Amino acid sequence: MGIIPVKTPLVIKKMLPDYIWELPETDKVLYLTFDDGPTPEITNWTLKILNKYNAKATFFCIGNNIKKHTNIFHNILDNGHAIGNHSNTHLKGWLIKKTDYISDIEACQNSIDTELEEREYCGSKLFRPPYGQIKPKQGKALLDLDYKIIMWNVLSFDWDKNVKPETCLNNVISKAQSGSIIVFHDSLKASRNLMFTLPKVLKYFSEKGYSFKALNV
């Protein structure tokens, strides 16, 4: 897993207080999030597992994937989940100048808004930077455009093929607590770890009295 921590250190959250890392909760609530979809087979499988536990989540979608798999995007909406923006082409923010970065995100948002309007849904402008990479000026520009920048406080590391499924599971159940925003990926790369971990996470925390909600910030 390298130098990236499973649980986001407090010092990082204090350095970037305008970003959302977790939500204050007195009840037993977790916020599951899924990046990089919609993806054939993986996203629909994810929806079925979530439905089994009456769990709601937030899907941070790539604009190009929305265009390619619009029917799956609609399935996410129809199952009552929230939608977030994960850029149009999965850019690495540290390598991109601000204007190009914002343009790419706005292209994704346009795809999201078009689909929401057609189905008479509405939603807030949630954005998660791909790879967690975002420069301060990029972040300020997005905040000025009324985006809410959603980060996390628990990484499952499901995308890392060097991480065993059992480790992925332990990352979540050992670190998550009420209000945690947890990162998974509904992508082919993450599918092995996701399919092992997600059902067990849902079962483990459901038995402990937790519920799973979509982000509403």
C-alpha positions in Angstrom: 0.0 0.0 0.0 3.1 2.2 0.0 3.1 5.5 1.8 -0.7 6.2 1.4 -2.4 5.6 4.8 -5.6 3.5 5.1 -7.0 6.1 7.4 -6.5 9.8 6.6 -4.3 11.5 9.3 -5.8 14.4 11.2 -3.0 16.7 10.2 -4.0 16.3 6.5 -7.7 17.1 7.3 -6.6 20.2 9.2 -4.5 21.3 6.3 -7.5 21.1 3.9 -10.4 22.1 6.1 -12.6 23.1 3.2 -12.7 19.6 1.9 -15.1 17.0 3.3 -13.3 14.0 4.8 -15.9 12.6 7.1 -19.3 13.6 8.5 -20.1 14.2 12.2 -22.4 11.4 13.3 -23.9 10.4 16.6 -25.7 7.5 15.1 -24.1 4.4 13.6 -23.9 5.6 10.0 -21.3 4.8 7.3 -20.9 6.5 3.9 -19.8 4.0 1.2 -18.5 5.6 -2.0 -17.6 4.0 -5.3 -15.2 5.6 -7.9 -14.6 5.1 -11.6 -17.9 3.7 -12.9 -20.3 3.1 -14.3 -18.7 -0.2 -15.4 -20.6 -3.1 -17.1 -21.2 -6.0 -14.7 -19.3 -4.5 -11.8 -21.6 -1.6 -11.1 -24.8 -3.6 -11.5 -23.3 -6.3 -9.2 -22.5 -3.6 -6.6 -26.1 -2.3 -6.8 -27.5 -5.8 -6.1 -25.3 -6.3 -3.0 -26.2 -2.8 -1.7 -29.9 -3.6 -2.2 -29.6 -6.8 -0.2 -28.6 -4.8 2.8 -30.9 -1.8 2.1 -27.7 0.3 1.8 -27.4 3.6 0.0 -24.1 4.9 -1.4 -22.5 7.6 -3.5 -21.1 6.8 -7.0 -18.4 9.1 -8.2 -18.7 8.6 -12.0 -16.4 9.4 -14.8 -18.0 11.4 -17.5 -16.8 9.3 -20.4 -18.2 6.2 -18.7 -21.6 7.9 -18.2 -21.8 8.4 -21.9 -20.7 4.9 -22.7 -22.9 3.2 -20.1 -25.9 5.5 -19.7 -28.3 2.7 -18.8 -26.1 1.6 -15.9 -25.9 5.3 -14.7 -29.7 5.3 -14.7 -29.7 2.1 -12.7 -27.7 3.9 -10.0 -30.3 6.6 -9.8 -33.2 4.3 -9.9 -31.8 2.4 -6.9 -31.8 5.6 -4.9 -28.1 6.3 -4.7 -26.3 9.7 -4.9 -24.1 10.7 -7.9 -20.7 12.5 -7.7 -18.3 13.9 -10.3 -15.0 12.1 -10.8 -13.9 14.2 -13.8 -14.5 13.4 -17.5 -11.3 11.6 -18.2 -9.8 10.6 -14.8 -7.2 13.3 -14.9 -4.2 13.5 -12.5 -4.7 17.0 -11.1 -1.0 17.6 -10.1 0.0 17.3 -13.8 -2.8 19.5 -15.3 -3.1 23.3 -15.4 -6.1 24.7 -13.6 -8.1 25.7 -16.7 -7.9 22.3 -18.3 -8.7 20.6 -15.0 -11.8 22.7 -14.4 -12.9 22.2 -18.0 -12.7 18.5 -17.7 -14.7 18.4 -14.5 -17.3 20.7 -16.0 -17.7 18.4 -19.0 -18.4 15.5 -16.6 -20.9 17.7 -14.7 -22.7 18.6 -17.9 -23.2 14.8 -18.6 -24.5 14.3 -15.0 -26.8 17.3 -15.2 -28.2 16.3 -18.6 -29.1 12.8 -17.3 -30.6 14.2 -14.0 -32.7 16.7 -15.8 -34.1 14.2 -18.3 -35.2 12.0 -15.4 -36.4 14.9 -13.2 -33.8 14.2 -10.6 -31.6 16.8 -8.9 -28.4 16.6 -7.0 -25.7 18.7 -5.4 -22.3 19.2 -7.1 -20.1 16.6 -5.4 -16.6 16.1 -6.7 -13.9 13.7 -5.8 -10.4 14.3 -7.4 -9.1 11.2 -9.2 -6.1 9.8 -7.4 -6.8 12.3 -4.7 -4.7 14.8 -6.6 -5.8 18.4 -6.5 -3.8 21.6 -6.4 -4.9 24.4 -4.0 -5.8 26.7 -6.9 -7.9 24.0 -8.6 -9.7 23.3 -5.3 -10.4 27.0 -4.8 -11.8 27.4 -8.3 -14.1 24.4 -7.7 -15.3 25.7 -4.4 -16.1 29.0 -6.1 -18.2 27.1 -8.6 -20.2 25.6 -5.7 -18.7 22.1 -5.8 -18.3 20.2 -2.6 -15.0 18.4 -2.6 -15.4 15.0 -1.1 -12.3 13.2 0.1 -12.4 10.2 2.6 -11.1 9.0 5.9 -10.9 5.3 5.0 -9.3 3.8 1.9 -10.1 0.1 1.2 -7.2 -0.2 -1.3 -9.5 -2.4 -3.5 -7.8 -1.1 -6.6 -4.4 -2.3 -5.7 -3.8 -5.8 -7.1 -0.9 -6.3 -4.7 -3.4 -6.0 -1.8 -5.0 -9.3 -0.8 -8.8 -9.4 -0.4 -8.4 -10.2 3.3 -6.3 -7.1 3.8 -8.8 -5.0 1.9 -11.5 -6.2 4.2 -9.4 -5.6 7.3 -8.6 -2.0 6.1 -12.3 -1.2 6.3 -13.5 -3.0 9.4 -10.5 -2.0 11.5 -10.6 1.7 10.6 -14.2 2.7 9.8 -16.3 4.4 12.5 -19.5 6.4 12.6 -19.4 9.1 9.9 -16.6 7.5 7.9 -16.5 8.1 4.2 -15.1 4.9 2.7 -13.6 4.5 -0.8 -14.3 1.5 -3.0 -14.1 1.3 -6.8 -16.7 -0.2 -9.2 -14.1 -0.9 -11.8 -12.7 -4.0 -13.4 -9.3 -3.4 -11.8 -10.8 -3.5 -8.3 -13.4 -6.3 -9.0 -11.6 -9.1 -7.2 -11.1 -7.2 -4.0 -14.5 -5.5 -4.2 -16.4 -8.7 -4.7 -14.7 -10.3 -1.7 -14.8 -7.3 0.6 -18.1 -5.4 0.0 -20.5 -8.2 1.1 -18.5 -8.9 4.2 -18.3 -5.2 5.1 -22.1 -4.8 4.7 -22.8 -7.9 6.8 -20.2 -7.0 9.5 -21.4 -3.5 10.1 -25.1 -4.3 9.7 -24.8 -6.9 12.5 -23.3 -4.2 14.6 -26.3 -1.9 14.0 -24.9 0.4 11.4 -26.8 1.8 8.4 -25.3 3.0 5.1 -26.4 6.3 3.7 -25.7 8.3 0.5 -23.9 11.6 0.9 -26.2 14.6 1.3 -24.1 17.6 1.9 
